Amino acid sequence: MMTTEMNRRAWIAAAASAVLVPPAWSQAAPPFTLGVASGDPWDDGFVIWTRLAPDPLAADGLGGLSAPVAVHWFVYDDAEGRRVVQRGEVMTHPRSAHTVHVTLRDLQPDRPYWYRFEALGAQSPMGRGRTLPHADVQVRELRLAMASCSHYEVGYFSAYRHMAAENPDYVLFLGDYIYEFSFSDPKRKVRNHDQTADATDLAGYRNRYALYRTDADLQTLHATTSCLMTWDDHEVENDYGGLLPQDVAEDPGFLKRRLAAYQAYYEHMPLRRESRLKGQNLRLYKGYRFGRLAEINMLDGRQYRSAPACPTPTSRRGRVVGDDCSERLDPKRTMLGFRQEQWLFDRFKQSQARWNLMGQDLLAASLRQKGKDAEGRAIVGHWTDGWDGYPATRDRMIAAMQETRLSNPVLLGGDIHSYWATELKADSRDPASRSVATEFVGTSITYDGPPYEVFADMLPENPHVKYFESRRRGYVSLTVRPEALEARFQVISDRRDPQATLSTLASFVVENGKPAIQRL
């Protein structure tokens, strides 16, 4: 572990320079145009990732290569890359777009390691990853950052640069890492996607990830910080769920599209080999243990969900429905899938951690909000595309937390492009019932927020919501200690400015044993 904060920040600055300036001796079209990444850690290793792509946006989605290529990898225990502790060689193939997933094992727990790759006469930037501590050790502090909803066209990724500068132990990507669609209005855009049409096939999804990964700020974050990850809808299509697209007319061929999107997601994320696509599914939900201090259960809220409640004849898109939609309350419906639910509840039973965090893609708290019915009349109800569309799943989760006496449950989410601090109640229908868990939701990295006034006007009907803000872009920083969890809502000055500055919008604390949010 580096000895001083100054040294850590100096290394991050050097890593950023390496991202922007390839080695002088690399070929004219260097293969490491998409940078490096690490993630999916355990106590003796993690996954390191890169992709060879001398022409990252080649029309066929193969990055400018058509034949297998050998890649050498090196792991160091020092930032200067003087002491090699592991090395090896892997062969990349066109069938996986020349991506590299190396599973490292037999490293020391709770410390950083550095790594790089060599191929085609070129050397990648240096990356840094981190192992988890042993499950039974006392950990004094865990620092996290969480991000979601980064549309390339509507803003620069300066929030990612500021996240890297904070030097968190890990970053949580909570969905909408890419957006599958492009805007047609040039006034909304500060830069363009690689294609104007939606990404719908494997080449399209591969190139969309490749474009995002060419961003220097995102490369810096991945090169300096290991990540834990899940997805939301835009990694495939807006408001899709399970095997169903948002619009009924898209049903033919949607499974093929989903398979292509899942394949491209796995190819571009530092995920363990056992997470790869098997049949129709890609396993993302898994748990991580940070000594006795914390557990993080990363959840998949899209892949296994039941069909949405009360759709229209032509559309399954999320909408506000009133109490006349009894299907929404059906206990036979699930957002997580019953197998994932049981896995999560078993994790609750086994947990010995002081803090139990759940990283997932959505606002989990129940929220009464305004909408319109099929005839266009104003109603107050609940949104069908999130946890409120599957309240029985939330009820079962809250009940499991209480039955297992789960210590300090905290949910972390994204999707809604706004900041939220909420308390989850024992009975979501009774705001006077006791709080069981707390929740922090981050705003978008770049995407537009929902209308502030519409949600702010409804806050009196949602007293469990302790904070809401939709007009700013940024991320959330978390510091977990035995005595308390602190959340900071970090905002950038202007998403359209590549040199945007950073400030703290609001800070909150949750004390050990008290499921209540206090503003600092």
Helices and strands as residue ranges (DSSP letters): H 5-20, E 36-42, E 45-51, E 69-76, E 84-92, G 94-96, E 99-103, E 112-119, E 122-123, E 127-130, E 142-147, H 158-165, E 170-174, G 186-188, H 202-213, H 216-224, E 226-230, G 248-250, H 254-268, G 273-275, E 286-290, E 294-298, E 320-321, G 326-329, H 338-350, E 355-359, E 369-372, E 378-383, G 387-389, H 391-403, E 409-413, E 419-425, E 435-441, H 452-456, G 459-461, E 465-469, E 474-481, E 484-492, E 502-511, E 518-519
